[in-house]
Amino acid sequence: MAISVKEKRINDQQSLLLEGTYAVAYAVKLCRVKVITVYPITPSSAIAERLAEMVGDEELDAKYIKVESEHSAMASLIGASHVGVRTFTATSSHGLAYMHETLHWASGARLPIVMSNTNRSLGSPWSILAEQTDSLSQRDTGWIQFYCESNQEIFDTIIQSYRIAERVYIPAMINMDAFFSTHVLENIVIPSQEMVDSYLPEFKPKIKIDLNKPSAFGGVAPGDSYFEFKYKMEEDMLKAVDVAVKADNEFEEIFGRKYGIINCYLCEDAETILIMTGTAAGTGRVVIDNMRKKGKKVGLMKIRLFRPFPSRAIIDVLKNKIKIAVIDRNISRGVGGIFAQEIRAAFHNTKYHPPIFGFVAGLGGKDITPEQIENVLNYTIESDYPDREAYWLDIDV
Amino acid sequence: MNKRIFEIPEEDILCKGHMACIGCGVPLAMKFMLKGLGRKTILVVPASCNSVIDGTYPFSASGVPLVHVPIAAAAAIASGIRAGLDMIGDIETTVAAWAGDGGTYDIGFQALSGASERNENIIYVCYDNEAYMNTGIHRSSASPFLAWTTTTPLSSPKNVPKKNIDFIMAEHKIPYIATASIAFPDDFIKKFATAKNIRGMRFIHILIPCQAGWKTNPSKTVKIARLAVQTGIFPLFEIKSGKITLNYNEKDVPVEEYFKLQGRFSHLKKKDIINIQRDVDRNWKRIIKLTKVV
């Protein structure tokens, strides 16, 4: 478990050596969350443990409901959020899958719940290691989705997510890699409570349960009104792209850090762009550096915001590139990696049609090595067009 | 029956214009419940008949805030509302889940059991019409032995007995459990008024005849509910801190009187009724015995 081995003050900020799970717990505490529910699941459990300590020690003034399932974890937050308080839960993999129905309900009810998900493989067969298929299977549930690379990014994205979610009334899911993030120590700058308070004022929803104005929430909506509700929700979901950009800029003003909804590395003069997400993007940058030394014009794009999908921002960077390679640590059976498919779809109605090579890698926590990434780039550079939806690393390439 | 020991409020909180079927007992039960709980109440309604009865957007007939929720989630969502209220300093408002038998005995049971084990400060009400009536009279684990439903057709009526939810709940050691009947409004309202003033998990079970699903005359809903109590099929009792008290002490009507008014039992043979009578007698004796346990 993460222990603070190093603690020093930089102005009014603190620097702590934390695992990804603890980074989540510290962020939740600073966001002054009022109701927390957690059902334990590896590798997310340390979030539940640390938050239980924080609430137990009265470091954090919150109700912590120790629910009997993930379905109830999300359901309880749906209840609490209807009262108008800030809420949080953490889950992973099968837990997230078990929540599926309530994820739809939370977004449909326009509740800005924030949840962390540690990307872990789904059985069968059992695996507790990194893979994004869990959260990507939830892409149509109406949640904002972020994919994080470092523990600082996880910490900061939790704080940003409350600001975004509470502005558009859409719940947000912050994804991180099982073990590569959750169980790896990184030095994290922990801002002061005052800094977070100034960025994230108290949550005051427009609509909540009011005994003086008794109304029903979520009752049967006849055809036309259901359609209209869904249209408004989509409008706000699309708006969330700009809201996320703005929240990131405003975050930078106070905290001095910024991530972008996408992050580009040496993309400007690159002819071939590699797209990656999560912790593997860090390995990707090392490969880009090495290949640049060999004179290859390559760059890396990390996608951080997945829902709403920032198509415009992505196309702006990629439109004049010669080739694109996408490494997916996830799979939609029958079509290949999910990020690759989304990027292909984003290009479809534009006049730009660079070949997009999809690569499936790292399922079930299998390492994505620098050698593999270099192979991906070399294969992409040397081939004219991909002859299939996805190449499986170490098997096809 | 005890004589009236408290005033029943004149005011009806439940509004006119709800969408229940003719002869449905649910609005009557809702009306009585709200008389017992008052206006400072938030209702949580999982998928069930009441999802429809309350009215379609933008209407709501309940007169108090009502949160519609997925079928398995009632107890969990009620727990969350309670936690939220506690955090904003509202410890007065009652949070009541109002779930059907399917949402209680079957798919919602995990959440109910969890909330009970945690002794959440909520009231959980099961309005039991003994099948998934809203979806089309489908068998639930609350459907009685040998009952006809659309998924236990006459060729294969239900061949296992109804789950004993009240005693399952009693084993969760929660502070208050009661059964209530729309045919005994004084007792019914008093139980909700009692429950309101107890902290912790409270469970109230109401048997509500469904004319469509039970194949009964819509004008006989209350009579059938009364017969369920008088035959001992649905005894009225309370379990307070583990101590059980019978609220209606007579069991003076044979079960046949209850069955003969219901089309769902019209296929019962003489020997079936004898067997059921024997089980009901046995269960009654068991409850009488338990009332004597100090």
Interface residues (C-beta under 8 A of the other chain):
Chain A: K34 V35 T37 D61 A62 K63 I65 K66 V67 E68 S69 H71 S72 A73 A75 S76 L77 I78 G79 A80 S81 H82 V83 G84 V85 T87 E101 T102 W105 I209 D210 L211 P214 S215 A216 F217 G218 G219 V220 A221 P222 S225
Chain B: R39 K40 I42 V44 S51 V52 D54 G55 T56 Y57 P58 F59 S60 S62 G63 V64 P65 L66 V67 H68 V69 P70 A72 A73 A75 A76 I77 A78 S79 G80 I81 R82 A83 G84 L85 D86 M87 I88 T93 Q110 A111 S113 G114 E117 R118
